[in-house]
Amino acid sequence: MARIRADGHGLQKVDPDAPIFVISVAAQLSGMHPQTLRSYDRMGLVRPSRASGRGRRYSARDVSRLRLIQKLSKEDGINLEGIRRILEMQSELEELRGQVAELTEQIRIAQRGTGQRLFSADRSGGVGTLQHPRPAGWQRQRALPAK
């Protein structure tokens, strides 16, 4: 069943990741043959959800992805391996943007505080804040010499 969520204006929107389209509808919406969608699923270009009877269920986001694949292939002449790499880089970019937003929020919160927060990074690249007073005699150092 489609997940529905309310926006800030009292309207309801269908979750773009809700698996609501059967393969024939997704194929029609994307302008492809159902067998092409099955092939793209096997190749990992799109990963639809599975219904209890193992039938594929596509979300609005999956259909958008299929349309992008169609455009890259037909209009731009990119082969499937190139498309796979583009989609992989696009996913990585979205993940990095999320991390930047999270770090930006941490910086905003730290700037509202007492100014005594320090950032720390763990071995996996995670960033956190610590509450430590500045040591006596501490002075801010410039990263680059003044001009």
N, C-alpha and C positions, 0 to 999 in steps of 0.2 A: 504494500500500500504506500502511496506517495506521502512523503513527509511534508507537512505544511507548517510554515512559520509566519508569524506576524511581523510586519515591518513597523516603523515608528509612526505610521499614519493610519493605523487601524486596518490596513489592507493585509491580505494573506497572500503569500507567494509559495509556489511549490519549490521545494529544495532541489537545486540543480543537480545534486548527486543522488536523488531518489531514483531507484531502478524501476521505471514505469513503462518503457516501450519494449514490446516483443520485437524479435529480429526483423520481421517483415515491415513493421512500422518504422523502425530505425533505418532500415535500408531505403525505404521510400523517402524519409526525411533527409537522408544524406545523399540521395541520388545514386545509390550503389545497389548492386545485386546482393541478396542475402549471403550467397556463397563467398563473396568478397569480404563481407563482415566476418564470416567464420574464419577465413584465411588470416585476416588482420588480428583476430583474437588469438589464433595459434602462434602468430609471429610476435605477439605481445605489443602491437601498436595500440590496441585498445583492449581494456579488460572489463567487460560487462559483468554484472552480478549474475548469479545463478539462482533460478527459482527452485523450488523443492523437487520438481521433475527434471532438473538439470538444464532447463531451458534458459537461454540467455535473456537478460533484462537490461536494457540500455537506459542510461540517464540522459537528461538534456545536455550535460557536460560531455558525455560519450558521443552524442550526435554532433555536437560542435567540433569535437576532436576529429570525427570522421569527415566532416566537411573540410576541415583544415587539411587532412591527409589528401582528400580528393583535389583540393586546390593546388597543393604542393606538387602532386603527381601530374595532374593534367595541365594546369596552367603554367607551372614553373619548371616542369620537366625534371623534377628531382626523383631519383630512384628510391625504392623502399628503405634501403640501408641509410641513405641520407636523411630521409624522413624520420626514421627511428632515432638518429642522432640529434636532429633538430628538436624532436619531442622530448628527448632526454635532457637536453640543455635547457629547454623551456621549463621543465619540471624543476631542475636544479636552480634556475633563476628565481622561480616562485618561492622555493624553499629559502634561498638566500635573502629575498626581500622580506620574508617573514622574520628571519633572524635580525635583519637590520631594524625592522619595526620594533621588535622586542628590545633590542639594545637601546634604541632611541628612547623608548619609554623608560627604561632603567636610568638612563642619563637624565631625563626630565625629572624623575622622582628624586634622584640624587642631588640635582641642582636646587630643588625645593628645600632640601634638608639643611643640615648644619654645615655642610661643606667638608665634613670630616669622613666622608665615605671613600673607600678605595675599592677599585675593581680587582678581582682576581680571576685567573683562568685556570681551569683544570687541564689534565693531560688530553682530554678528548675535545677540547676547544670550548667547553661550556664556560660562560662568564657569569660571575656573581658579584655581589657587593658585600663589603665587610665594614663594620663600624669600628674604626680605630682612631684614636686621637693622633694628631701629627706629633712626631717627636720634637723635643726641644731643639731650637736652632734650625728647624726645617725651613728651607726656602725653595720656592718654585724655580726649577731650572728650565731655561729655554732649550727647545729641541734644536733650533737653528740659531746661529749667531745673529745678533741684531744688526741691521744695516744702517 
